[in-house]
Amino acid sequence: MTTTHSEESFAVLEGVAAAAGLSPQGAEPIRLAENDLWKLPHGVVVRIARSGQEEAAAREVAVARWLAENHVPAVRPMDREQPVYVHGRAATFWELLPPHRQGTESELGPLLRQMHRLPKPTFPIGQLDPFVRIADRLTAARCANDNDKTWLLHRLDELKDKWAKLPNGLPQCVIHGDAWGGNCAVTDEGALLLDFERTSLGPPEWDLTSTAVALDTFGTLPAEQYKDFSEQYGFDVRDWAGYPTLRSIRELRLVTFGLQTADKDPAALEQARYRIDCVRGLRGDRPWHWTAVG
């Protein structure tokens, strides 16, 4: 009998709850994806990282506590020893957010500016790797043909070379690493940051590129909203000579995420193949009007 992702995740949750002295009774899934989020009674959210992410899970908690110390609005970890390790997976515990909505670009910009101005923390935070998991996703992709895989792997090598030769830009700092509206929540008390899995030292332009890609690649963000985002932050990343490289890396990441999703969900296959055609120059100029997958 095949076990579903939900059943597998709940089995891990039961072990996590037992190790932490909590009860899994009444647990509700918030999101079950690469990381699984469960809501427990009494305002506790359990985040179960995928296998091999023990170090990242511990760093997420350290980053969130560091942001709290520096008065940056962000989701807060529970005041307890964590992570907890069960079945080769790390679990962390967070305060449940009150009713909230996804943030807008104008609300995200000031949070990024505040975060980027902080001094470096005293704990190890690592250096940004914008290519993490790209090669693995390409190698594992069953829905891409060999010709596309070869081209995309060659493109990956090209972008790694360009990344190593980026022109001078803004001073490196602690960056969020995955800065988009979905990782900004707005409650009655204001906007705050979420999800610090990719937080590290790196070029702040990386955090700004996601919003620029929403305009340039997806075509979903109106130009006026992008202008407001740039004004709120105080810098337009598209004016920087290194932006095309960062945009191309972001696009390649989105291509491989599409492939990963399509391997599990046939409904995403058409979009995954369309994204390949776009980056290969077969679908004209941007914006390509990509649609969300997963």
MIGU-788738 format. One line per 8 residues: number of its first residue (from 1); their letters; for each residue x negated, y negated, z negated of N, C-alpha, C. Coordinates in steps of 0.1 Angstrom, whole numbers. Atoms other than C-alpha are relative to their C-alpha. Example, Ala and Ser with C-alpha at 12.3 -4.5 7.8 and 13.67 -1.06 7.14 Angstrom:
BEGIN
1	as	-9 12 0 -123 45 -78 -9 -12 0  9 11 0 -137 11 -71 8 -11 -8
***
This chain:
BEGIN
1	mttthsee	-9 12 0 0 0 0 -9 -12 0  8 12 -1 -14 -34 10 3 -10 -11  -1 11 10 -20 -60 -17 0 -13 6  0 13 -5 -10 -95 -9 -10 -9 -7  9 10 6 -32 -125 -15 6 -5 -14  -6 5 13 -7 -137 -42 -2 10 -11  1 -11 10 -8 -103 -60 -15 1 -4  14 0 4 -46 -103 -59 -4 -11 -9
9	sfavlegv	3 12 8 -48 -138 -72 6 0 -14  -6 -1 13 -24 -132 -100 -7 10 -9  8 -10 8 -44 -101 -111 -13 -7 -6  12 8 6 -75 -124 -114 5 -10 -10  -5 10 10 -54 -150 -132 3 7 -13  -3 -7 12 -43 -124 -157 -13 2 -8  13 -2 7 -80 -116 -165 -6 -13 -5  5 13 4 -89 -153 -166 8 -5 -13
17	aaaaglsp	-8 4 11 -60 -160 -190 -4 8 -13  4 -8 12 -70 -131 -213 -14 -5 -5  13 5 5 -106 -143 -214 0 -13 -6  -1 13 6 -95 -178 -222 9 -2 -12  -9 1 11 -70 -169 -248 13 -7 3  -13 6 -5 -40 -181 -227 9 11 5  -10 -10 -5 -9 -163 -215 3 -4 15  -4 2 -14 -2 -159 -177 15 0 2
25	qgaepirl	-14 0 -1 35 -157 -185 6 -13 5  -6 12 -5 55 -182 -165 -9 -8 10  10 7 -9 25 -190 -142 7 -2 14  -6 3 -13 35 -206 -109 -12 -4 10  11 4 -9 12 -209 -78 2 -14 5  0 13 -6 4 -244 -67 -5 1 15  5 -2 -13 -17 -235 -37 -10 12 0  8 -11 -1 -33 -202 -27 -7 0 13
33	aendlwkl	8 2 -13 -61 -208 -1 -14 5 -3  14 -3 3 -99 -208 -3 -2 0 -15  -1 1 15 -94 -218 -39 14 2 -4  -13 -3 4 -64 -206 -58 4 -9 -12  -4 9 12 -45 -231 -81 13 6 -5  -12 -5 7 -20 -218 -107 3 -10 -11  -5 9 11 1 -239 -131 5 10 -11  -5 -8 11 5 -224 -165 9 -10 -9
41	phgvvvri	-8 8 9 30 -236 -191 -9 -9 -9  7 9 10 20 -265 -215 -11 -8 8  8 10 -6 3 -286 -188 -14 4 4  13 -5 -3 -26 -264 -178 0 5 15  2 -5 -13 -38 -259 -142 -13 8 1  12 -9 -1 -62 -230 -135 -4 0 15  5 0 -14 -84 -233 -104 -10 12 1  8 -12 -2 -99 -199 -93 -8 -2 13
49	arsgqeea	8 2 -11 -128 -204 -70 -2 13 8  3 -13 -7 -137 -179 -42 -13 5 -5  12 -7 4 -164 -154 -48 -13 -8 4  13 6 -4 -200 -168 -49 0 -15 -3  -1 15 3 -189 -203 -61 -1 -4 -14  2 3 14 -199 -201 -97 -6 -13 -3  8 12 3 -224 -229 -96 9 -12 4  -8 11 -5 -200 -251 -76 11 -3 -10
57	aarevava	-11 1 10 -172 -245 -102 -5 -8 -12  5 6 12 -194 -255 -131 -3 -15 3  4 14 -3 -206 -286 -112 13 -9 1  -12 8 -1 -170 -297 -105 5 -5 -13  -3 4 13 -163 -298 -142 -9 -11 -5  10 10 4 -195 -317 -149 3 -13 7  -3 12 -8 -186 -342 -121 12 -7 -6  -13 6 5 -151 -348 -135 -3 -6 -13
65	rwlaenhv	3 6 13 -164 -354 -170 -9 -12 2  9 11 -3 -191 -377 -156 8 -12 5  -9 10 -5 -164 -397 -137 8 -6 -12  -7 5 11 -144 -400 -169 -8 -9 -9  9 8 8 -174 -413 -188 -2 -14 7  3 13 -7 -178 -440 -161 13 -7 5  -13 7 -2 -141 -449 -160 5 0 14  -5 -1 -13 -134 -437 -125 12 9 -1
73	pavrpmdr	-12 -8 1 -98 -425 -122 -1 13 8  2 -13 -6 -99 -388 -115 7 11 -8  -6 -11 7 -83 -355 -124 -9 4 -12  8 -3 12 -95 -344 -159 0 15 -3  1 -14 5 -108 -310 -170 5 1 -14  -3 -2 14 -95 -295 -202 -12 0 -9  11 0 10 -116 -299 -233 -2 14 -6  2 -14 5 -128 -263 -236 -13 5 8
81	eqpvyvhg	12 -6 -7 -158 -241 -226 5 6 13  -4 -5 -13 -156 -234 -189 -12 -3 9  -10 -9 -6 -159 -220 -163 1 13 -8  -2 -14 4 -146 -185 -172 -2 9 12  4 -9 -12 -159 -156 -150 7 13 -2  -8 -12 0 -136 -127 -141 -1 6 14  0 -6 -13 -140 -102 -113 -9 -7 11  9 7 -9 -169 -121 -98 5 -14 5
89	raatfwel	-5 13 -4 -149 -153 -96 0 -10 -12  1 10 11 -152 -185 -116 14 -8 0  -12 7 2 -121 -202 -130 -2 -12 -10  1 12 8 -118 -237 -144 14 -5 -4  -13 3 6 -90 -254 -164 1 -16 0  -2 15 -3 -75 -289 -156 13 -4 -6  -12 6 5 -49 -312 -170 10 -1 12  -10 1 -10 -17 -311 -150 4 -14 3
97	lpphrqgt	-3 14 -4 -10 -343 -131 15 -2 -2  -14 3 0 23 -360 -137 5 -1 14  -5 2 -14 46 -365 -107 -8 -10 8  9 8 -8 26 -379 -79 2 2 15  -1 -1 -14 23 -384 -42 -15 0 6  14 1 -7 -7 -382 -17 -3 -14 2  5 14 -1 -28 -413 -16 -1 -4 15  3 6 -13 -31 -436 14 -14 -4 2
105	eselgpll	14 4 -2 -63 -447 30 -3 -13 -8  2 12 7 -59 -481 14 -2 3 -15  2 -4 14 -57 -464 -20 -13 8 -3  12 -8 1 -86 -440 -13 -13 -9 0  11 9 -2 -110 -468 -2 -7 -5 -13  6 6 13 -115 -486 -36 -5 11 -9  5 -11 9 -119 -452 -54 -14 4 5  13 -4 -6 -148 -443 -30 -10 -10 -3
113	rqmhrlpk	10 11 3 -164 -477 -34 -4 1 -15  4 -1 14 -163 -473 -72 -9 11 -3  8 -12 2 -177 -438 -71 -14 -2 6  13 1 -6 -205 -447 -47 -9 -10 -7  9 9 7 -217 -475 -69 -5 5 -13  5 -5 13 -223 -453 -99 -15 4 1  14 -6 0 -259 -444 -110 1 15 1  1 -14 -1 -270 -409 -104 2 7 -14
121	ptfpigql	-2 -7 13 -259 -384 -131 -13 6 -5  12 -7 6 -284 -367 -154 0 15 3  -1 -15 -3 -272 -332 -145 -3 2 15  2 -3 -14 -282 -315 -112 13 0 8  -13 1 -8 -257 -323 -85 -2 5 14  2 -5 -13 -274 -311 -53 0 -10 11  0 8 -11 -278 -325 -19 11 4 10  -11 -4 -10 -250 -326 7 -5 9 11
129	dpfvriad	2 -9 -11 -250 -298 32 12 -1 9  -12 2 -8 -226 -309 59 4 12 9  -2 -11 -8 -230 -276 77 4 13 -7  -3 -12 8 -221 -252 49 12 7 6  -11 -10 -5 -200 -222 61 3 -1 15  -4 1 -14 -199 -233 97 -5 12 8  5 -11 -7 -222 -206 110 7 13 -4  -7 -12 5 -205 -179 88 14 1 7
137	rltaarca	-13 0 -6 -171 -190 102 0 4 14  1 -3 -15 -183 -188 138 -3 15 2  4 -14 -1 -199 -154 133 12 9 -3  -11 -8 4 -168 -140 116 13 -1 9  -12 3 -8 -143 -155 141 3 11 10  -4 -10 -10 -124 -128 160 8 -6 11  -9 5 -11 -102 -151 180 -7 -9 10  8 8 -10 -131 -169 198 -8 10 8
145	ndndktwl	7 -9 -9 -147 -153 228 -15 -3 -1  15 1 1 -185 -148 231 -5 -13 6  4 12 -7 -189 -177 255 2 -12 -9  -2 11 9 -173 -201 231 -9 0 -12  8 -1 12 -192 -188 201 -14 -4 3  14 4 -4 -225 -192 220 -1 -15 1  1 14 -1 -217 -227 229 1 -7 -13  -2 7 13 -205 -237 194 -13 2 -9
153	lhrldelk	12 -1 8 -236 -222 178 -12 -8 5  10 9 -6 -258 -241 202 3 -15 -4  -4 13 4 -238 -272 194 -4 -3 -15  4 1 14 -244 -265 157 -15 -3 -1  14 3 0 -282 -265 163 -3 -14 4  2 14 -5 -280 -298 182 4 -10 -11  -5 9 10 -261 -314 154 -9 0 -13  9 -1 10 -285 -301 128 -13 -9 3
161	dkwaklpn	11 8 -4 -313 -318 147 3 -15 -1  -4 14 0 -294 -351 150 2 -4 -15  -2 3 15 -285 -349 112 -14 -4 -6  13 2 6 -322 -347 104 -6 -13 5  6 12 -6 -329 -378 125 10 -12 -1  -10 11 1 -300 -401 113 -7 -13 -2  5 13 2 -307 -438 115 2 -5 -14  -3 5 13 -309 -458 83 14 -6 -1
169	glpqcvih	-14 5 3 -276 -467 67 1 -5 -14  -2 4 14 -262 -474 33 -8 9 -9  8 -8 9 -282 -462 3 7 13 -4  -6 -12 4 -277 -426 -6 5 -1 -15  -7 1 13 -255 -420 -37 7 13 -2  -9 -11 3 -232 -396 -53 13 -2 9  -12 1 -9 -204 -389 -27 10 11 -4  -11 -9 3 -171 -371 -30 -3 13 8
177	gdawggnc	3 -11 -8 -179 -348 -1 11 5 9  -12 -5 -7 -144 -341 11 11 -11 -2  -8 12 3 -128 -376 10 11 -2 10  -12 3 -9 -93 -377 26 12 -1 -9  -12 3 8 -58 -386 15 5 12 -9  -4 -11 8 -51 -351 3 -8 2 -13  8 -1 13 -78 -354 -24 1 -14 -7  -3 12 7 -64 -387 -36 15 1 -4
185	avtdegal	-14 -1 5 -32 -386 -58 4 -13 -6  -5 12 6 -11 -415 -69 12 3 -9  -10 -1 10 9 -414 -101 5 -14 -4  -5 13 4 28 -442 -118 -11 -8 -6  11 8 6 -5 -452 -134 -10 -4 10  9 4 -10 -23 -455 -101 -6 12 7  7 -10 -8 -46 -436 -77 -11 6 -7  11 -7 6 -71 -410 -87 -5 11 10
193	lldferts	7 -9 -9 -96 -386 -71 2 15 -5  -1 -14 3 -92 -348 -69 -11 8 7  7 -10 -7 -113 -318 -59 -15 -4 3  14 4 -1 -151 -321 -64 -9 11 4  8 -12 -4 -162 -289 -48 -12 -4 9  11 4 -9 -184 -308 -23 -7 -12 -5  6 12 5 -195 -336 -45 -15 2 -2  15 -1 0 -233 -342 -42 -6 -13 3
201	lgppewdl	7 12 -4 -260 -367 -33 1 0 16  0 1 -14 -257 -379 3 3 -14 5  -3 13 -6 -250 -407 27 15 -4 -2  -14 4 2 -218 -426 17 8 0 12  -7 0 -13 -209 -428 54 7 13 2  -7 -13 -2 -200 -391 52 14 -1 -6  -13 2 6 -171 -400 28 9 -8 9  -8 10 -8 -159 -427 52 4 6 14
209	tstavald	-3 -6 -13 -160 -405 83 13 7 2  -12 -7 -1 -130 -384 75 12 -9 4  -11 9 -4 -107 -414 77 -2 -5 14  3 4 -14 -124 -426 109 4 11 10  -4 -12 -9 -118 -391 124 15 0 1  -15 0 -1 -81 -394 116 4 -10 10  -3 9 -11 -81 -424 139 -5 4 13  7 -3 -12 -106 -413 165 4 13 7
217	tfgtlpae	-2 -13 -5 -100 -376 168 14 5 -1  -14 -4 2 -66 -368 154 10 -10 6  -9 10 -5 -50 -400 165 12 -2 -8  -12 1 9 -27 -399 135 0 -13 -9  1 11 8 -39 -430 117 0 -13 8  -1 13 -8 -28 -464 131 -13 -9 -2  12 9 1 -56 -489 138 1 -10 -11  -2 10 11 -42 -514 113 -3 7 -13
225	qykdfseq	3 -7 13 -43 -488 85 -15 3 -1  15 -2 1 -79 -479 94 -7 -13 -4  6 13 3 -88 -516 93 1 -3 -14  -3 3 14 -72 -519 59 -9 9 -9  9 -9 8 -92 -489 46 -14 -5 0  14 5 -1 -125 -503 59 -2 -13 -8  1 12 8 -117 -537 43 0 3 -15  -1 -4 14 -108 -521 10 -13 6 -5
233	ygfdvrdw	13 -6 4 -141 -502 10 -11 -11 1  10 10 -2 -161 -531 24 -10 3 11  9 -5 -11 -177 -513 54 7 8 10  -6 -8 -11 -166 -499 88 -11 9 5  10 -10 -3 -185 -467 93 -2 1 15  1 -2 -15 -178 -468 131 -10 -11 6  10 10 -4 -202 -498 133 -14 5 -2  13 -5 3 -231 -476 122 -4 10 11
241	agyptlrs	5 -8 -12 -253 -459 149 1 15 -3  0 -14 3 -252 -426 130 14 6 0  -13 -5 0 -214 -424 131 4 11 10  -4 -10 -9 -210 -404 163 -5 14 -4  5 -13 4 -232 -376 148 9 5 -12  -8 -4 11 -212 -375 116 14 4 5  -13 -3 -6 -179 -375 136 -1 14 6  2 -13 -7 -192 -346 157 -1 12 -10
249	irelrlvt	1 -10 10 -201 -326 126 13 3 -7  -13 -2 5 -167 -332 111 9 8 10  -8 -7 -10 -151 -321 143 -4 15 1  4 -14 0 -172 -289 144 5 7 -12  -6 -6 12 -161 -282 108 14 3 2  -14 -2 -2 -125 -286 118 3 11 11  -1 -11 -9 -130 -263 148 -1 13 -7  3 -13 6 -144 -235 127 11 3 -11
257	fglqtadk	-12 -3 9 -116 -240 101 12 5 7  -11 -4 -8 -91 -237 128 -2 15 4  2 -14 -3 -107 -204 139 2 9 -12  -2 -8 12 -108 -191 104 15 2 -3  -14 -1 2 -71 -199 100 7 9 10  -7 -8 -11 -61 -184 134 -3 15 -2  3 -14 2 -78 -151 124 11 6 -9  -10 -5 10 -52 -148 96 14 -3 4
265	dpaaleqa	-13 5 -4 -23 -167 112 1 -2 15  0 2 -14 -16 -162 149 7 -13 5  -6 13 -4 5 -194 149 -10 -11 1  10 11 -1 -27 -214 146 -9 2 12  9 -4 -11 -43 -197 176 -1 -10 11  -1 10 -11 -32 -222 202 -8 -13 -4  7 12 5 -45 -251 181 -15 2 -1  14 -3 1 -78 -234 174 -7 0 14
273	ryridcvr	6 0 -13 -84 -228 211 0 -14 6  0 14 -5 -74 -264 220 -11 -8 -6  11 7 6 -99 -277 195 -14 3 6  12 -4 -7 -127 -257 212 -1 -7 13  0 6 -13 -117 -270 246 -3 -15 -1  3 14 2 -118 -306 232 -15 -3 -2  14 3 3 -153 -304 218 -9 4 11  8 -4 -12 -165 -287 250 2 -9 11
281	glrgdrpw	-2 10 -11 -153 -317 270 10 4 10  -10 -5 -10 -124 -299 287 14 -7 -1  -13 6 2 -96 -321 274 0 -15 0  1 14 -1 -106 -356 282 -6 -7 -12  6 8 11 -115 -384 258 9 0 -13  -7 2 12 -105 -389 222 10 -12 1  -4 -10 10 -81 -391 205 7 12 6  -5 -12 -5 -72 -355 210 13 5 -6
289	hwtavg	-13 -2 7 -42 -355 187 1 15 -5  0 -13 7 -52 -323 168 12 0 -10  -11 -2 10 -24 -309 146 -6 8 -11  5 -7 12 -30 -295 111 2 15 1  -2 -14 1 -35 -258 106 -3 4 -15  2 -5 13 -34 -237 74 8 -7 -10
***
